[in-house]
Amino acid sequence: MAISNDGTATTYDAQIYNSHRGHFRTIIRKEQMDSLKTLLQNAEVFILDDNYSTIVTDHPRYTLTIKDKNGRVKTIEDYGPSGPDELEKIYDLIFSFRDAQSWK
């Protein structure tokens, strides 16, 4: 899922483990975008590690890439997931967008 800063031009490429497969677009509602921005700010993603992993197999891998208004880019690879709780909250909110939006 790719989400722009203002919630527009959001794309969702649903592959495996989704009820619907394909390429979808929507606009994320303002209150949800505000929640996401707050979670990202509180998590201080730019000081988090780049990689988190666990020795357990057959778990999902999440890739979170953030680009701030100054052009800095941070990518976090999280297998398990095994990152801090702040990342789990971000993932949960982003995953909730799948059902809380009207995708076309």
Buried (B, 14 or more C-beta within 10 A) or exposed (E): BEBEEEBEEBEBEBEEEEEEEEEBEBBBEEEBBEBBEEBBEEBEBEEBEEEBBEEEEEEEEBEBEBEEEEEEEBEBBBBBBBBBEBBBBBBEBBEEBBEEBEBE
